[in-house]
Structures are given as structure tokens and as C-alpha cells.
């Protein structure tokens, strides 16, 4: 029985180490993905891809993309209220 308990403890310790590794790796992957998405969204809605010397083009892009987002959210709400009832 002593040998069996030792093997069980070794297996349990190995499982804990594996879970700790997976948790650390997933936090790294999820964290970096979230940062990358937030940076991309900020650049996209901020008009970073437009000529920064042309302020009207930058602000027009920001306004257009913002209104597009508002329209998309409003459409989703409308569709949800209309068809989920």
C-alpha cells in the first residue's frame, strides 16, 4: 500500500504542475491577444491608417467609423427585440 500511495502522490503532483503550466500559458496567450485587439481597435477607430497631415480626413474617418459602430449595435438591438420576442 505504501508504493501505491507514493505513485498516487507523484501522479497528483505531476497533474498540478501540468495545470499550473497550462494556466500560465493561457494567461499569456489571452492577455497578449486582448492587448493586440484593444490596440487594433484604438488604431482603427482613431483613423491611424489615414494621412495624419489631413485632419479633415482623419476626423471624417473617426466619425464615420463611430457612426457605423452605433448603427451596427442599434441594428443588433432591433433584431434581438423583433425576433427573440
C-alpha positions as CSV (number, residue, x, y, z in Angstrom):
1,X,0.0,0.0,0.0
2,X,2.9,2.4,0.6
3,X,4.1,2.0,-3.0
4,X,0.6,2.7,-4.3
5,X,0.2,5.9,-2.2
6,X,3.6,7.1,-3.4
7,X,2.6,6.6,-7.1
8,X,-0.7,8.4,-6.5
9,X,1.1,11.4,-4.9
10,X,3.6,11.5,-7.7
11,X,0.7,11.5,-10.3
12,X,-1.2,14.2,-8.4
13,X,1.9,16.4,-8.2
14,X,2.6,15.9,-11.9
15,X,-1.0,16.8,-12.7
16,X,-0.7,20.0,-10.5
17,X,2.4,21.1,-12.3
18,X,0.8,20.5,-15.7
19,X,-2.2,22.5,-14.7
20,X,0.0,25.3,-13.5
21,X,1.9,25.4,-16.8
22,X,-1.4,25.4,-18.8
23,X,-2.8,28.2,-16.7
24,X,0.3,30.3,-17.1
25,X,0.4,29.8,-20.8
26,X,-3.3,30.6,-21.3
27,X,-3.0,33.8,-19.3
28,X,-0.1,34.8,-21.6
29,X,-2.0,34.0,-24.8
30,X,-5.3,35.6,-23.7
31,X,-3.6,38.7,-22.3
32,X,-1.5,39.3,-25.4
33,X,-4.5,38.7,-27.7
34,X,-6.6,41.1,-25.7
35,X,-3.9,43.8,-25.8
36,X,-3.4,43.3,-29.5
37,X,-7.2,43.6,-30.1
38,X,-7.5,46.7,-28.0
39,X,-4.6,48.3,-29.8
40,X,-6.0,47.5,-33.2
41,X,-9.5,48.8,-32.3
42,X,-8.0,52.0,-30.9
43,X,-6.0,52.5,-34.1
44,X,-8.9,51.6,-36.4
45,X,-11.5,53.9,-34.8
46,X,-8.8,56.6,-34.3
47,X,-8.1,56.7,-38.0
48,X,-4.4,55.8,-37.6
49,X,-4.4,54.3,-41.2
50,X,-5.2,57.7,-42.7
51,X,-2.9,60.6,-43.6
52,X,-2.3,62.3,-40.3
53,X,-1.5,65.6,-42.1
54,X,-5.1,65.8,-43.4
55,X,-7.1,66.5,-40.2
56,X,-10.4,66.5,-42.0
57,X,-9.8,63.0,-43.4
58,X,-8.8,61.7,-40.0
59,X,-11.8,63.2,-38.3
60,X,-14.2,62.1,-41.1
61,X,-12.8,58.6,-40.7
62,X,-13.3,58.7,-36.9
63,X,-16.9,60.0,-37.2
64,X,-17.8,57.5,-40.0
65,X,-16.4,54.5,-38.2
66,X,-18.0,55.6,-34.9
67,X,-21.4,56.0,-36.6
68,X,-21.0,52.7,-38.3
69,X,-20.5,51.1,-34.8
70,X,-23.5,52.8,-33.4
71,X,-25.6,51.7,-36.4
72,X,-24.4,48.1,-36.0
73,X,-25.2,48.0,-32.3
74,X,-28.6,49.6,-32.9
75,X,-29.4,47.0,-35.7
76,X,-28.4,44.1,-33.3
77,X,-30.7,45.5,-30.6
78,X,-33.6,45.9,-33.1
79,X,-33.2,42.4,-34.5
80,X,-33.0,41.0,-31.0
81,X,-36.1,42.8,-29.8
82,X,-38.0,42.0,-33.0
83,X,-37.2,38.3,-33.4
84,X,-36.5,37.0,-30.0
85,X,-39.8,38.0,-28.5
